[in-house]
Amino acid sequence: MDRDNHFDNLPPIETERLLLRTLRMSDVEDIFEYASDPEVTKYTLWHTHNSRTDSRRFISWLKDNFACWGLVHKADQKIIGTCFLHSFNCQERQAEIAFNLSRKYWGQGYTTEAAREVISLGFKKWRLKRIEGTCMIPNIASARVLEKTGMAYEGRIRKYDHDMKLYAILRHEV
Ligand SMILES: CC(C)(COP(=O)(O)OP(=O)(O)OC[C@H]1O[C@@H](n2cnc3c(N)ncnc32)[C@H](O)[C@@H]1OP(=O)(O)O)[C@@H](O)C(=O)NCCC(=O)NCCS
């Protein structure tokens, strides 16, 4: 599992309402529109975007470091969020999933729709054995998405600043 080679040519994924594809610099307006919303970044490890420069840096960071798909809303023809695999552990064949979505589209099942496909592809493309998901304790929506993808709650990870909930799914559980 050579991480660098595999992140360049991610296959697009089509779901009922979304097209998942690699991000482009031209997505900056769509990304800025939702990433500048402090409600979206309330429980994320990245900060609210104050400028399009922040959004451009964010796109580069995601593309350079993670297996990241932009979530294109097919009907509205715009990027409404991202879903990505990170923290690849080649020896243990595991990775972690993360996602974020424009507030306008919350509560309509979009993230679950995308995350299910990313998990499925993660098991197939990188032959992963285990995919984890973590979220801050008060982030109920994120925990619920992880549950709806079939992940099992495995416990609470203690941290200095904020404890996290840990979820995971194994390859044979998909
Ligand atoms: C977390 C996030 C990606 C969820 O996206 P989404 O597309 O709204 O998720 P879904 O619609 O697929 O599922 C959300 C679930 O949470 C539930 N939910 C949301 N807020 C809730 C609350 N306060 N109490 C109880 N349930 C809640 C919804 O009812 C839904 O569950 P259901 O289908 O059983 O009704 C989105 O809220 C987001 O972008 N948040 C900000 C970024 C973030 O926190 N990312 C994750 C970092 S770990």
The ligand as an ORCA input file, in Angstrom:
! r2SCAN-3c Opt
* xyz 0 1
  C     -21.350     15.671     10.978
  C     -21.948     16.015      9.633
  C     -20.903     15.732      8.542
  C     -23.198     15.151      9.414
  O     -23.645     15.311      8.088
  P     -25.169     15.032      7.654
  O     -25.185     14.884      6.164
  O     -26.061     16.035      8.264
  O     -25.415     13.596      8.300
  P     -26.657     12.633      8.030
  O     -27.836     13.423      7.571
  O     -26.179     11.531      7.136
  O     -26.903     12.039      9.481
  C     -26.976     12.906     10.624
  C     -27.677     12.170     11.734
  O     -27.436     12.844     12.966
  C     -28.675     13.138     13.586
  N     -28.492     14.343     14.392
  C     -27.948     15.512     14.002
  N     -27.929     16.371     15.048
  C     -28.474     15.719     16.096
  C     -28.735     16.073     17.452
  N     -28.412     17.269     17.920
  N     -29.315     15.143     18.249
  C     -29.615     13.917     17.777
  N     -29.398     13.527     16.495
  C     -28.836     14.424     15.678
  C     -29.636     13.289     12.427
  O     -30.968     13.171     12.868
  C     -29.180     12.120     11.559
  O     -29.579     10.860     12.089
  P     -30.878     10.058     11.554
  O     -30.652      9.819     10.098
  O     -30.893      8.840     12.377
  O     -32.059     10.964     11.787
  C     -22.374     17.493      9.548
  O     -23.238     17.753     10.604
  C     -21.176     18.423      9.587
  O     -20.573     18.738      8.580
  N     -20.819     18.899     10.766
  C     -19.709     19.836     10.900
  C     -18.367     19.189     10.580
  C     -18.102     18.010     11.487
  O     -18.445     18.029     12.654
  N     -17.473     16.986     10.876
  C     -17.149     15.781     11.601
  C     -15.911     15.956     12.436
  S     -15.634     14.429     13.331
*
